[in-house]
Amino acid sequence: MSIVDVKQIVENKKVKLKREILDLRDKGIVPKLAVILANDSDASRVYVGRKRKLCHELGIEETEYLFDEKVTTDNILKVITKLNNDPEVDGILVQLPLFKHLDESRIIDSIVPEKDVDGFSAINVGRLYQGKDEIVPCTPKGVLTILKELEPELKGKNAVVVGRSQIVGKPMAALLLNENMTVTICHSATTNLPEHTRTADVLVVATGIPHLIKENMVKEGAIVIDVGMTRVKEKLVGDVDTENVEKVAKYVTPVPGGVGLTTVYSLAENVVEIAKNRKK
Ligand code: NDP
């Protein structure tokens, strides 16, 4: 029935976050993000560019460490050790994917949990599953921000998450469980996907399969969050057949201009939350 105005949600949130950053700066704390980019993907450069732009707009300092394909895992570990020990660096972000020869989990897990701004390290993943969601991965965190704007009472409702990746599906399900929702996780081996998706009051879809979710797979009045983003003939397409799903759902998020915006915003929020802990 209604396409969610995610841009407006983010603009409203930014006002409050900017104020918090000014307060920190008044106390002599300049929130700072360090970004490590070690791949040659154009998409990663675009994502890093968006993060840089938002940091600059909000007053977060951002430094980038760029590596070419000659870089070794040890080279990156050395930089991370330096950043871990730098009291002026709040968040360390390793832009994924990395060059194939690099040891991704060793690199991610070398970031001290307190600065792991993406929440991907084993310790922060474990904390999320323990219900101590201190640093939450940005995409699921952004989805929760949207949901809280749309539905004040998530507790007790049915959530279905389609997709179980480490960066979206699994942390998303954990986060919704922490909100006391009843959560079902679907994936490529799920039999009869529509039977599950039709039980969802909140349906979060993150598969990368364009228009996987059709009108007949959605419960009347559901909130549908489309995380998917696939380039099809120069256009970004989501996992939801929005034009038709819109007829039955209460809310659907658009692609582009949806979850992508809250993902970048949540990164800034995570940096600021970490910077606030610097005071203590
Ligand atoms: P992955 O490829 O890592 O995971 C896809 C998931 O979808 C897997 O768990 C897979 O199941 C599941 N899946 C595949 N086919 C089906 C099917 N037919 N029915 C049910 N489940 C299925 O992708 P990501 O989680 O990294 O990303 C998903 C999408 O979200 C992509 O389009 C990506 O571009 C987008 N994305 C958007 C972001 C944003 O900020 N807007 C951020 C991150 C991602 P199985 O595990 O069994 O293989």
Residues whose N, C-alpha, C, O or C-beta is under 5 A from the ligand:
A	BS01	NDP	T139 V162 G163 R164 S165 V168 G169 C186 H187 S188 A189 A206 T207 G208 V227 G228 M229 T230 V259 G260 T263
